Amino acid sequence: MSEKTGGPAFPFTGDWEGMTLRDYFAAKAMIAILVEVGRSHGVAHTLDDKIAQQSYIVADAMLRAREVKP
């Protein structure tokens, strides 16, 4: 597993690597962020770069949380 990406989200044998787990987590986080921004501001399209950055911050936190031993 790659420390920065979490490895592939949907493992597949072959040359195509596809989406990383980090990308998958970020996509999921982005949905929640967009819903909240849309509710509170109604201007999600003006915050695209900030929303993308925040989505990856959440994804990175999720990857770190996976490393914590119960």
Steps between C-alpha positions, in 0.01 A plus 500: 500500500629843415518727804391809306214349297390190688553295186228419247138549607387215277793258459536362150772294344644644182646828379206721595539627856181705523392709796700501823337455837596863572311613189200289599494644853537853361209446262281382786604794718437743214136392478442584866687829469303601189170421667591709805640790296194497277270512801681774683631717216333401177821589314689170481622574146705796623686287752616216272872512585438534874251210497748278314777587748276433801388169350860377481568624855211281618623209285850528650350497850302187410816328376681591825205366702534165323854470637392544865498169683178427693 
